[in-house]
Amino acid sequence: MLDNGAVDALATEMRGPLVRPGDETYDAARAVWNGMIDRRPLLIARCVDVADVQAAVNFGRDAGLPVAVRGGGHNIAGTGVCDDGLVIDLSQMNGVTVDPKARTARVQGGSLLGDMDRATQAHGLAAPGGVVSTTGVAGLTLGGGFGWLSRLHGLAADNLLAVEMVTADGTRVTASADENAELFWAVRGGGANFGVVTVFTFRLHPVGPEVLFGPTVYRLDDAVEVLRHYAQFAASAPRNCCVWADLLTAPPLPFIPDEYHGTKILTLMQCYAGDLSEGERVLAPLRGFGQPIADIVGPMPVTAAQSLLDETYAHGARNYWTSRNMSALSDGMIDGLVSLAGTMPTPQSDILISQLGGAINDVPVDATAYPHRDVAFVASPGARWTDPAQDDVCLAWIEDCRRVLAAHGTGGAYVNFIAEPAGRERDAYGANYARLAELKKKYDPGNLFRSNQNVRPA
């Protein structure tokens, strides 16, 4: 039972609102991106400053409550909300400040990727991030964070210069290469295991104002041949070129011929950050291969490219994914994924193949907590649907996908693509798990921050 007097004291101490069951805003405040997640916390602390975060951390720890930390609420496993506990909600803390001379950005922990992109692009700068503008910067970065610019400039975590955070004892600390360096190592890929990050400071890079961006589209019947060509192309592609493949059902978009609407297709989503005419030359062998049914690759503002997939991954649908790292895109994996595409259970489901490598793999495995420095691709089948009656068939398809990935993947998984709320910690953190567990013992010995792919204190 909660001590009502202590709850009232917390509400008085906080500048932001403390939301409780029965409040008018409760259901909206507990909703997250994945519509499968329907958890009912006892309290939602909607923090507006660091003092609010400290008050919430101290309350949750002293009350012995489960604690979840919500940045953008976009996590597939829904770890930003918990049952019968306290949610520390940072969504009101979403300011971004750019120093164009130093090429740095200070980004608050509740900011979305779109918040950061708009602020940095105003100065012709960018930090590597994800590919959906409604993604939370915090969760993305703490898990590593890769997107269109990562082959050129590394992970979001690789571009971190410092974080400001509140640890389990309620202390406000700064972590960087020069201050609390062990903690700084841990937050770059170790997830939300070590505290609540309230501010990220990123290194920025000149990018844009336009990139060469867009899809080339093929029929599913051509997918095996095209993906084998794509794998060869990707092996020698320059770092400022990033191409992700997606097997999906064709939406009724005007650039796709009407006769293919509702059929299974393959898209090659291409991004080239650099001289646009050089990008046309680099991408020509890919775009000119086979018999595409559509191609709209062209110059696009960086912010538009970063938000082009927002509707595909819109809030509220039921989602369940699985994923696997790959050192290469083998013929067996291609055959298996294309076969699975033919049995996708809903028109919203897809099989995404993300190209990595480049600058990501320049970093030694033990330089940051993110361990997957030998990966060329990540395969991520995702079931998406809206009717709970389809749960069984969608989850059964994901089990089929797991079997294919296990047979042809190289092991390990990107923590931000793991749908299970627990149990895949070794896949996520790999060879760095033991070091993370030692640091967990130092910074969070009571495992207060356990709503994640949890690292248990050693």
FENUR-V796917 format. One record per pair of residues at least 6 apart in sequence whose C-alpha atoms are under 8 Angstrom apart, sorted by the first residue. I is the first residue (numbers start at 1). GAP is how many residues later the second one is. D is the distance in whole Angstrom. If there is no record, write none. Layout:
BEGIN
I/GAP/D, I/GAP/D
END
This chain:
BEGIN
2/61/8, 10/8/8, 10/45/7, 10/46/7, 10/49/7, 11/6/7, 11/7/6, 13/39/8, 13/42/7, 14/33/7, 14/37/8, 14/38/5, 14/41/7, 15/32/7, 15/33/7, 15/34/8, 15/37/7, 16/29/7, 16/30/6, 16/31/5, 16/32/5, 16/36/7, 17/28/6, 17/29/6, 17/30/7, 18/25/7, 18/26/6, 18/27/5, 18/28/6, 19/6/7, 19/7/6, 19/10/8, 19/24/6, 19/25/5, 19/26/6, 19/27/7, 20/6/6, 20/22/6, 20/23/5, 20/24/7, 21/20/8, 21/21/7, 21/22/7, 29/15/7, 30/9/7, 30/10/7, 30/11/7, 30/14/8, 30/51/7, 31/6/8, 31/7/7, 32/41/5, 32/42/7, 32/46/7, 32/48/8, 32/49/8, 32/283/8, 32/284/8, 33/40/6, 33/41/5, 33/42/7, 33/43/8, 33/45/8, 33/281/8, 33/282/5, 33/283/6, 33/284/8, 34/40/7, 34/41/8, 34/42/6, 34/43/8, 34/44/7, 34/281/7, 34/282/6, 34/283/6, 34/284/6, 34/285/6, 35/280/7, 35/281/5, 35/282/5, 35/283/4, 35/284/7, 35/351/8, 36/281/8, 36/282/5, 36/283/6, 37/40/8, 37/41/6, 39/42/7, 39/43/6, 39/44/5, 40/41/8, 40/42/7, 40/43/5, 40/44/6, 41/40/7, 41/41/6, 41/42/5, 41/43/5, 41/44/5, 41/45/6, 41/46/7, 42/41/7, 42/42/5, 42/43/5, 42/44/6, 43/42/7, 43/43/5, 43/44/6, 44/42/6, 44/43/5, 44/44/6, 44/45/7, 45/7/8, 45/11/7, 45/41/7, 45/42/6, 45/43/5, 45/44/6, 46/42/7, 46/43/5, 46/44/6, 46/45/7, 46/46/7, 47/6/6, 47/41/7, 47/42/6, 47/43/6, 47/44/8, 47/45/7, 47/46/7, 48/42/7, 48/44/6, 48/45/6, 49/44/7, 50/116/8, 50/148/7, 53/35/7, 53/113/7, 53/143/8, 54/112/6, 54/116/5, 54/117/7, 54/118/8, 55/115/8, 56/32/7, 57/31/8, 57/109/8, 57/111/7, 57/112/8, 57/113/6, 58/110/8, 58/111/7, 58/112/6, 60/6/7, 60/7/6, 60/25/8, 60/26/6, 61/107/7, 61/387/7, 65/19/8, 65/20/5, 65/21/6, 66/16/7, 66/17/8, 66/18/7, 66/19/5, 66/20/6, 66/382/7, 66/384/8, 66/385/8, 67/15/7, 67/18/6, 67/19/5, 67/20/6, 67/21/7, 67/381/7, 67/382/6, 67/383/7, 67/384/7, 68/11/7, 68/12/5, 68/13/5, 68/14/6, 68/17/8, 68/18/6, 68/19/5, 68/20/6, 68/381/7, 68/382/8, 68/383/5, 69/10/8, 69/11/5, 69/12/7, 69/18/6, 69/19/5, 69/20/6, 69/21/8, 69/123/8, 69/127/7, 69/382/8, 70/9/8, 70/10/4, 70/11/7, 70/17/7, 70/18/6, 70/19/5, 70/20/6, 70/21/7, 70/40/8, 71/9/7, 71/18/6, 71/19/5, 71/20/6, 71/38/6, 71/39/4, 71/40/7, 71/65/6, 71/66/7, 71/67/6, 71/68/7, 72/18/8, 72/19/6, 72/38/6, 72/39/7, 72/40/6, 72/62/7, 72/63/6, 72/64/4, 72/65/7, 72/66/7, 72/67/7, 73/7/6, 73/62/8, 73/63/7, 74/60/8, 74/61/6, 74/62/6, 75/64/7, 75/341/7, 76/243/7, 76/244/7, 76/245/8, 76/340/7, 76/341/7, 76/342/7, 76/343/5, 77/341/7, 77/342/4, 77/343/6, 77/344/5, 78/343/7, 79/342/7, 79/372/5, 79/373/6, 80/7/7, 80/371/7, 81/6/6, 82/369/7, 89/21/8, 90/19/6, 90/20/4, 90/108/8, 91/18/8, 91/19/4, 91/20/7, 92/18/6, 93/15/6, 93/16/6, 93/17/5, 93/18/7, 93/105/8, 94/13/7, 94/14/5, 94/15/7, 94/16/5, 94/17/4, 94/18/7, 94/21/8, 95/12/6, 95/13/5, 95/16/7, 95/20/8, 96/9/7, 96/10/6, 96/11/5, 96/12/6, 96/15/8, 96/19/7, 96/20/6, 96/23/7, 97/8/6, 97/9/5, 97/10/7, 97/22/7, 98/6/6, 98/7/4, 98/8/6, 98/21/7, 98/22/6, 99/6/6, 100/23/6, 100/25/8, 103/22/7, 103/100/6, 103/101/5, 103/102/7, 104/97/7, 104/98/5, 104/99/5, 104/100/5, 105/15/7, 105/95/8, 105/96/6, 105/97/5, 105/98/7, 105/99/7, 106/93/6, 106/94/6, 106/95/5, 106/96/7, 107/9/7, 107/92/5, 107/93/5, 107/94/6, 107/95/8, 108/90/6, 108/91/4, 108/92/6, 109/28/7, 109/29/5, 109/88/6, 109/89/5, 109/90/5, 109/91/7, 110/26/7, 110/27/7, 110/28/7, 110/88/8, 111/25/6, 111/26/6, 111/27/7, 112/21/7, 112/22/6, 112/23/5, 112/24/4, 112/25/5, 113/16/7, 113/17/7, 113/19/7, 113/20/5, 113/21/6, 113/22/6, 113/23/6, 113/24/5, 114/19/4, 114/20/6, 114/21/8, 114/189/7, 114/192/8, 114/193/8, 115/18/8, 117/9/6, 117/10/8, 117/186/6, 118/185/7, 120/6/5, 120/7/8, 120/84/8, 121/86/8, 121/87/8, 121/88/7, 121/181/8, 121/182/7, 124/82/6, 124/83/6, 124/84/6, 124/85/6, 125/79/6, 125/80/5, 125/81/4, 125/82/5, 125/83/7, 126/78/5, 126/79/5, 126/80/6, 126/81/6, 127/22/8, 127/29/7, 127/32/7, 127/75/7, 127/76/7, 127/77/5, 127/78/6, 128/17/8, 128/18/7, 128/19/6, 128/20/7, 128/21/5, 128/22/6, 128/25/7, 128/26/7, 128/27/6, 128/28/5, 128/31/8, 129/8/8, 129/11/7, 129/12/8, 129/16/6, 129/17/6, 129/18/5, 129/19/8, 129/20/7, 129/21/7, 129/26/7, 129/27/5, 130/10/7, 130/15/6, 130/16/5, 130/17/4, 130/18/7, 130/176/8, 131/16/5, 131/17/7, 131/175/5, 131/176/7, 131/178/7, 132/174/6, 132/175/5, 132/176/7, 132/177/6, 132/178/5, 132/181/7, 133/173/6, 133/174/5, 133/177/7, 134/176/7, 138/59/7, 138/62/8, 139/52/7, 139/53/7, 139/277/8, 140/16/8, 140/276/7, 141/14/8, 141/15/5, 141/16/5, 141/47/7, 141/48/7, 142/15/7, 142/45/6, 142/46/5, 142/47/5, 142/48/6, 142/49/5, 142/50/6, 143/14/8, 143/45/7, 143/46/4, 143/47/6, 143/48/5, 143/227/7, 143/271/8, 143/272/6, 143/273/6, 144/11/6, 144/12/6, 144/13/5, 144/14/8, 144/44/6, 144/45/5, 144/226/6, 145/10/5, 145/11/5, 145/12/6, 145/271/8, 146/8/8, 146/9/5, 146/10/6, 146/210/8, 147/8/8, 148/94/6, 148/95/8, 148/123/6, 149/91/7, 149/93/7, 149/124/8, 150/6/8, 150/206/7, 150/208/8, 150/209/7, 150/210/7, 151/88/5, 151/89/7, 151/90/8, 151/91/7, 151/205/6, 151/206/6, 151/207/4, 151/208/5, 151/209/6, 152/87/5, 152/88/5, 152/89/8, 152/206/6, 152/207/6, 153/6/8, 153/52/8, 153/206/6, 153/207/8, 154/204/8, 154/205/5, 154/206/5, 155/205/6, 157/31/5, 157/32/7, 158/30/7, 159/43/6, 159/44/5, 159/45/8, 160/28/8, 160/40/7, 160/41/6, 160/42/5, 160/43/6, 161/15/6, 161/16/7, 161/39/8, 161/40/5, 161/41/6, 161/42/6, 162/12/7, 162/13/6, 162/14/4, 162/15/8, 162/22/7, 162/38/6, 162/39/5, 162/40/7, 163/11/6, 163/12/5, 163/13/7, 163/21/7, 163/34/7, 163/35/8, 163/36/6, 163/37/5, 163/38/6, 164/8/7, 164/9/6, 164/10/4, 164/11/6, 164/33/6, 164/34/6, 164/35/5, 164/36/7, 165/7/6, 165/8/5, 165/9/6, 165/10/8, 165/30/6, 165/31/5, 165/32/4, 165/33/5, 165/34/7, 166/6/5, 166/7/6, 166/29/6, 166/30/5, 166/31/6, 166/32/7, 167/6/7, 167/27/6, 167/28/4, 167/29/7, 167/276/7, 167/277/7, 168/26/7, 168/27/6, 168/275/7, 168/276/6, 168/280/7, 168/281/8, 169/275/8, 174/6/7, 175/6/6, 175/8/6, 175/9/5, 176/8/5, 177/7/7, 182/257/8, 183/11/8, 183/256/7, 185/182/7, 185/183/5, 185/184/6, 186/8/8, 186/182/7, 186/183/5, 186/250/6, 186/253/8, 187/6/8, 187/7/7, 187/182/7, 188/180/6, 188/181/6, 188/182/6, 189/179/7, 189/180/5, 189/181/4, 189/182/8, 189/240/8, 190/179/5, 190/180/7, 190/239/7, 190/246/7, 191/224/8, 191/261/7, 191/262/7, 192/257/7, 192/260/7, 193/247/7, 193/251/8, 193/256/5, 193/257/6, 193/259/7, 193/261/7, 193/262/7, 194/246/7, 194/249/6, 194/250/6, 194/255/7, 195/249/8, 195/254/7, 207/66/7, 207/67/8, 207/95/8, 208/65/7, 208/66/8, 208/93/7, 208/94/6, 209/92/6, 209/93/6, 210/63/8, 210/89/6, 210/90/5, 210/91/4, 210/92/5, 211/60/7, 211/61/6, 211/62/5, 211/63/7, 211/65/7, 211/88/6, 211/89/6, 211/90/6, 211/91/6, 211/94/8, 212/58/8, 212/59/6, 212/60/5, 212/61/7, 212/64/6, 212/67/7, 212/68/8, 212/85/7, 212/86/5, 212/87/5, 212/88/6, 213/56/7, 213/57/5, 213/58/5, 213/59/7, 213/84/5, 213/85/5, 213/86/6, 213/87/6, 213/92/7, 214/55/5, 214/56/5, 214/57/7, 214/81/8, 214/82/6, 214/83/4, 214/84/6, 214/91/8, 215/52/6, 215/53/5, 215/54/4, 215/55/6, 215/79/8, 215/80/6, 215/81/6, 215/82/6, 216/51/6, 216/52/5, 216/53/7, 216/54/8, 216/71/6, 216/76/7, 216/77/8, 216/78/6, 216/79/4, 216/80/7, 216/81/7, 217/48/7, 217/49/6, 217/50/4, 217/51/6, 217/75/5, 217/76/6, 217/77/5, 217/78/6, 218/47/6, 218/48/5, 218/49/6, 218/73/7, 218/74/5, 218/75/5, 218/76/7, 219/45/7, 219/46/5, 219/47/6, 219/73/7, 219/74/7, 220/27/8, 220/44/6, 220/45/5, 220/46/6, 220/118/8, 222/68/8, 223/42/8, 223/43/6, 223/115/7, 224/110/6, 224/111/6, 224/114/7, 226/63/7, 226/64/7, 227/18/8, 227/107/7, 228/103/7, 228/106/7, 229/57/8, 229/60/8, 230/56/7, 231/97/8, 231/98/6, 233/52/8, 233/53/7, 234/9/8, 234/121/8, 237/45/8, 239/119/6, 239/120/7, 240/31/8, 240/32/6, 240/33/5, 240/34/7, 241/29/7, 241/30/6, 241/31/5, 241/32/7, 241/38/8, 242/28/6, 242/29/5, 242/30/7, 242/113/6, 242/114/8, 243/25/6, 243/26/6, 243/27/4, 243/28/6, 243/111/7, 243/112/6, 244/24/6, 244/25/5, 244/26/7, 244/108/7, 244/109/6, 244/110/5, 244/111/6, 245/21/7, 245/22/6, 245/23/5, 245/24/6, 245/107/6, 245/108/5, 245/109/7, 246/20/6, 246/21/5, 246/22/7, 246/23/8, 246/104/7, 246/105/6, 246/106/4, 246/107/6, 247/17/7, 247/18/6, 247/19/5, 247/20/7, 247/91/8, 247/94/6, 247/103/6, 247/104/5, 247/105/7, 248/16/6, 248/17/6, 248/18/6, 248/19/8, 248/93/7, 248/99/7, 248/100/8, 248/101/7, 248/102/5, 248/103/7, 249/12/8, 249/13/6, 249/14/5, 249/15/4, 249/16/6, 249/98/5, 249/99/7, 249/100/8, 249/101/7, 250/6/8, 250/10/7, 250/11/5, 250/12/5, 250/13/6, 250/14/6, 250/15/6, 251/10/6, 251/11/6, 252/6/7, 252/9/5, 252/10/7, 253/8/8, 255/39/7, 255/40/8, 255/41/8, 256/37/7, 256/38/6, 257/36/7, 257/37/8, 262/85/7, 264/77/7, 264/78/7, 270/27/7, 272/7/6, 273/6/8, 276/23/7, 287/8/8, 312/36/8, 317/67/6, 317/68/6, 317/69/5, 318/66/6, 318/67/5, 318/68/6, 318/69/8, 318/70/8, 319/63/7, 319/64/6, 319/65/5, 319/66/7, 320/62/6, 320/63/5, 320/64/7, 320/75/7, 320/78/8, 320/99/6, 321/59/7, 321/60/6, 321/61/4, 321/62/6, 321/77/7, 321/96/7, 321/97/7, 321/98/6, 322/58/6, 322/59/6, 322/60/7, 322/76/7, 322/79/8, 322/80/7, 322/95/7, 322/96/6, 322/97/7, 323/55/7, 323/56/5, 323/57/4, 323/58/7, 323/79/8, 323/82/7, 323/90/6, 323/91/7, 323/94/6, 323/95/7, 324/54/6, 324/55/5, 324/56/7, 324/81/6, 324/82/8, 324/85/6, 324/86/7, 324/87/6, 324/88/6, 324/89/5, 324/90/7, 325/50/6, 325/51/8, 325/52/6, 325/53/5, 325/54/7, 325/84/6, 325/85/6, 325/86/6, 325/87/6, 325/88/6, 325/89/7, 326/49/6, 326/50/6, 326/51/5, 326/52/6, 326/53/7, 326/83/5, 326/84/5, 326/85/7, 327/47/6, 327/48/5, 327/49/5, 327/50/7, 327/82/8, 327/83/6, 328/47/8, 328/48/6, 328/49/7, 329/47/8, 329/48/7, 330/78/8, 332/76/7, 333/71/7, 333/72/7, 333/75/5, 333/76/8, 336/68/6, 337/14/7, 337/64/8, 337/67/7, 340/60/8, 340/61/7, 341/9/7, 341/10/7, 343/54/8, 344/6/7, 344/39/8, 344/53/7, 345/38/7, 345/48/7, 345/49/6, 345/52/7, 346/37/7, 346/38/7, 346/39/6, 346/48/8, 348/35/7, 348/36/5, 348/37/6, 349/32/8, 349/33/6, 349/34/5, 349/35/5, 349/36/7, 350/31/6, 350/32/5, 350/33/7, 350/34/8, 351/28/7, 351/29/6, 351/30/4, 351/31/6, 352/27/6, 352/28/5, 352/29/6, 352/30/8, 353/24/6, 353/25/6, 353/26/5, 353/27/6, 354/23/5, 354/24/5, 354/25/7, 355/21/6, 355/22/5, 355/23/7, 356/19/7, 356/20/5, 356/21/5, 356/22/7, 357/16/8, 357/17/7, 357/18/6, 357/19/5, 357/20/8, 360/13/6, 361/12/5, 361/13/6, 361/14/7, 362/11/7, 363/10/7, 364/9/7, 365/6/5, 365/7/7, 365/8/6, 366/66/7, 369/60/7, 369/63/6, 369/67/7, 370/59/7, 370/62/8, 371/58/6, 371/59/6, 371/60/7, 371/61/6, 372/40/8, 372/42/8, 372/58/8, 378/35/8, 378/36/8, 379/26/8, 380/37/7, 381/17/7, 381/20/7, 382/16/7, 383/11/6, 383/12/8, 383/14/8, 383/15/7, 384/10/8, 385/9/8, 411/16/7, 412/14/8, 412/15/4, 412/16/6, 412/18/7, 413/14/5, 413/15/5, 414/13/8, 414/14/6, 415/12/8, 415/13/5, 415/14/8, 415/38/7, 418/6/8, 421/30/8, 421/31/6, 421/32/6, 422/30/7, 422/31/5, 422/32/7, 423/30/7, 424/29/7, 425/8/8, 425/28/5, 425/29/6, 425/30/7, 426/7/7, 428/25/8, 433/22/7, 434/24/8, 436/19/7, 437/18/6, 437/19/6, 437/20/5, 437/21/5, 438/19/6, 438/20/5, 439/18/8, 440/7/8, 440/15/7, 440/16/7, 440/17/5, 440/18/7, 441/15/8, 441/16/4, 441/17/6, 442/15/8, 444/13/7, 445/12/6, 446/11/8, 447/9/7, 447/10/7
END
